[in-house]
Amino acid sequence: MEIALQVLPGAAPALALELERIGLPALESADGSTEELTLEAPGDSAPLKLLAGLRTAVAAYVIITSPAPRPTGLTATEVIREFRAVRELLAQQRPRVRFTGLRLEAAGSHTPQMQRVAQELADAAGVELDPEEGDLLVRVRRGPTGPGASEGQRFDDDRDGDARGWELLVRTTPRPLATRAWRTQRYPGALNATIAAAVVEAMEPDPQDRFADLMCGSGTLVIERMARGRCEAVRGWDLSPEAIAVTQAHLRGARVRGPVSIEVGDVAGLALDGEAPFTKIVANPPWGELLGSHQTNDALHASLLDAIDRLGSPDVLAGILTHDIRRFEAALEADPRWRLLDAHRYFAKGHHPRLFRLVRA
């Protein structure tokens, strides 16, 4: 069974590591520009359960291929038979998943030919065709190899078709893997959970970690660190009481259990107060376009570096995720206490935040 994993650009290396941990390594190497990883998995429901727990992937799809030169070949008996088999496999997942309608995504999905494909797939799946809200998502695309026809060829063109054949990609879950059920509260500037999971992976998680989030916002990084595995302690602060209330609600929703402490606190005044220093410290300061101005971010970046110095262990690894890249680079250049290890760039909804990983100079 061939699986395609959709991933946000920049997060693929983290996804590759996550796949290795669960024993399902990707077939190809991943870099910062990769948006899809593929893997081969046994043709039963066991891999689907593992894939459903992925935190750095956007969505998982089972791939069904057809050598047909035109997309109408996707209604052939053998393709429908394989689609039914995949649908039955999805129904075997535990906990049980329930699909209520089929939605087809394809270039030319409005054409009569693709409408016919959509209806036959819905009939084979035993659900209604729901072009707007269907949660059994099936994507159609051209196959990856062969000389084929031009990319601009219409789906209703009856000429020679496309020698590359076609692929059906059947999403394995009713909602994307990137969706977090615990996220019940709306909070401006909330960090994308998939990026947060990739950031946690980049911070080299260890069971001995003492992990601190200096600006926890709605709690995404805190929750993703707890989901990643055991650690000695997790602390989160935010200047906003509203943010702390949202974080507490999200912690309850995620059923987080363990050494977690969240409280109101200003970065400029944070201190250890007798507790052990932190080995991993992260911060996701307000991006200038949404919650902070560039001028206030200049001062904030300096305060963050001061706070990491006060709270961090001698071997602390710090990660600052920011969209205000030039100003943070300037703050870092002006502070001799820190050495830049590397910078990871992520892409999501038009934003290109960068994770700066720092150690003491």
N, C-alpha and C positions, 0 to 999 in steps of 0.2 A: 504494500500500500504506500503510495507516494503522498507525502504531506507537504503543503506549502505554508510557510509561516510569514505573515505580514509583520513588518517591523518598521518603526520610525527610523529614518536616517540618523545615524549616530549611535543607535542603540543595538545594532547587530552584534558587535563584539560581546556585549553583555548577554545577549540571547544565546550566542554560541556557547558561552560558559555555562549558562543555565541548562542547556540541552545536554552538555557533557555530564553534568551532575546527575541527571535523571537517566542517563544511559541511552540517549537518543541523539547522537552527534549529527550535526548537519553534514550534508554531502559536499559543501563547498566552504571555502574560507570566507570570513566576514570582515568588511572594513566599514569605514564611516559613511560610505555612500550606499551601502547595501540596503534594499528595501524589502527583500524577500529571501528567506532561507528555505531550502528543501531538504527533506530527509526521507529515508525508507524505513518503514515500520511494519511490524507483523500485522497481518490482516485480521485483527480481532479488536475487541474494545479496550484491552489493557493499555495500549499506548494513548488512546483518547483520554483516559483518566489522567495520565501523566501530563498530557498537553493542556488539559483544562486548568491545571495549576500553574501554568507559566505566567510570570509577572512582567516579563520584558517584551512579550509579543503583543501585537495589536489583535491578531486573529489567527486561527488555524483553519486550513481548508484541506479536504481530501481531493486529490486531482484525478479526474476521469478523462482519458484521452480518446480521441476519435480521429482516424486517418481521413475522414470524409473531406472532400475538397470544399464543401459549402456547409454553413452552419445547420442547414436543414438535415444534414446527416446525423445531428445530435438526437434526432428522434428515432434512429435505427434501433432495431430490437435489441442488439447486443449492448448498446449504450444505455437504454432504458433498464435493461436487466442489471447492469452494473450499478446504475443509479439506485435502483431498488435495494440492492445489496448494501450499498453505503448507507442508505436511509435506515435499514434495519440495524446496521452496526451502531449508528448514532442513537437509536432507541435503546440499545443495551447499556448505555453509559450509566454509571452510578456515581453520584446521585442522578436519578432519572431526569432527563431533559424532555421538554414537551414543545413541539413546534406547532404553531397555529395557522400559518400561512406561508406561501412561497413567494419570494421576491427575486426577480431575475435582473441582474445588472450586466449590461452589454452595450457596446456601441451599436446603434440601430435597433435598440430594444423595442421601438415603436412600430417596426415593420411587421407585416403580416407573418413573415417567416419566423421571426423571433417570438412573436406572440404565440404562434403555434408551438414552438419549442417550450415556452414557459408553461402553457396549458398542459402539455403532455407530461412535463416534469411534475407539475402540481398533482395531476391525476395519479401518477405513479407513486407519489409520496403520500397520497391520501389526505391532502390538505387543500384549502381554498387558494386560488391565485390572488395574491394581495400585493399589487405593484408598489404600494406606498409604505405599508407597515409590516409586510411579511417578515417573519423572523427566521425562516429557513432560507438563508441567502445563498443564491447560486450565481456565480460569476461566469461569464463566457469570454474566452479570449482565443486568439490564434495560437497554434502550437509553436514551440520554440525553434524548430529547425526546418530546413528545406528552402528552396528558392522562392516559392510562393508568389502571390500576387502583391500588388502595391498596397501600402497601408491605407490608402484612400479608397480602396474598393468597397462599394456598398454591399450590405448584407443581402440585398435583393437583386444583386447582379448575377445573371445566369451564365456568365462567361466561364472561363476555365477554373474559376475558384482559386483556392489557396492550397498549394501542395504541402504546406506545413501542417495541415489538419487543424483540429480545434481541441480546446480543453474546457471541461466543466470543473469549476472549483466550488466545492460544497462546504460551506462553513460548518464547523463541527459543533457550535454552540449557538443558542438563540440570540445571545448578546456577544459583542466582541470581548475577547479576553481582557482588553484594556479597561473595560467597565468594572468599577468597584462597587459592589452592593452596599458597602458601608458608607459610601459617599452620599449621604442623605441631606446635607446642608449646602446651600449655595454660598460660596465665598469668593469675592473678586480676587483674581490673580492666583487662584488655586493651581498648584503645580500638577501637570499631567502625571498620572500615576505610573505610566510606563516609563517616562523619563526618570521619575523618582526611583523606580526599581533599578534602572540602569545606573543611576548615581550611586545607590547603595552598593551595587556590584563593583563599581569603580573604586569604592572606598575600602576594598579588600577586607570584607567582613571576617571576623574571628570570634570564637566563643568568649575570648577574654576581653572583648571590646568594652570600653566605657564610652558610649556614643552620646553626643550632644548636638542638638539642633538649636542654633542661636536665634533663629527667626522662624518658628515652626508653622506660622500661618494656620492652615486648616488641618495640619497634622500628617500630611502625606508622607514625608520622609520618615517621620517617627514610625508610622504604621508599616511602611515598607521595610524598614530595618528590622522590626519585630517579626515580620513575616519571613524574612530571609533566614532566621535561625537564632540560636541562643546567643546571649551576650550578658555581661555582668550588670550593666545598668544603661538606661536610656533616659536622657533628660531633654526637655523641650521648654523654650521660653518664647514669649512674644509680648510686644509692648501693648497689644490690643486685648482687652478683656473679652471682646467679642470673638476674636480668633481663638482664644483659649477655650471658650465655651463650645465653639464649633469643633475644635480638636477633641475635647472630652466626649462630645456626642459621637464623633467618628470612631474614637477608641472603643466606645461601647458597641457601636454597630459592627466593628471588626472583631469584637470579642477578644480584644487583646488582653492577655494575661502575662504578668511578669513584672520585672523591676522597672516600671515606667513612672516618671514624675513630670507633670506639666504645670507650669505656673506663669503668671504675668511677670515680665521682667524686661528691662531696657538693656540693650547690648552694652551701653556705656557703663552700666552699674553692676554687671554680672560678676560674681566672685565665687570662689570655691566654698568658703565658710566651713572649712575643716574637712570637707569630703575629698576623696582621691581625685587627682586630675583626670582629664578625659584623653583617651588615646585616639579617638576619631571625632572630629568636629566638622559639622556642615552648616551652611547657611544659604538660603535662597532669598537674597535681599530684593526689595521691590524693584521691578524693572521700570526704568524711567518713563516708558510710554503709558504705564497703567497706574502705579501706586506711588511713585516717587519722582521728583524732578532730578535732573542731572546734577544740579548744584547741591541738593541735599544728599545725593548719593556719594559725592566726593567725601563729605564728612563721614558718612555711614561706612564707607569702605575702610577708612582709617580706623574707625571705632571697632569694626569687625576684626581687623588684624590685631588691635590691642587686646580685644577680648580673647581671641585664640591664644595669645601669648600668656594671659593670666590663667586661663582655664586648662590649657593643654599640657600634656605630659611632655617630658624631654623628647620623646620620639613621636609626638603627635603627628597624625596625618590629617590635614585640613582640606576641605573641598568647598569652594565658593562657586555657586551656580548663578551666573548673572548674564543679563542681556546688554548691560552697560560695559561692554568689553574694553573699550579704549580707556575709560576712566578707571576701571579696576586695574588695568595694566600700569597706568600711571601711578596709582596708589602703591602697587606692589614694587615698582621700580624705585619709589622714594623710601621704601622701608627695608633696611638692610637685614632685618631679623629673619626674613623668609626667602626660601629658594623654591622656584617653580619646578615641579617635577614634569608636568605635562598639562595639556588642555584638551578636553573632549568636547566636541561640538555636537549639538543635537538640533533637530528640526521638528517643529510642531506648530501647525496652524499659523504659518507665516512668521513665527518667531525662531530665532537661532541662538538660544542661550548656550553659553560655554561653561564647562566645569573646569575650574582651575584647581589643580591638586598641589598643595604646598607642604613643605617640611621646613623645619628650622634650618637656618643657614649654618 
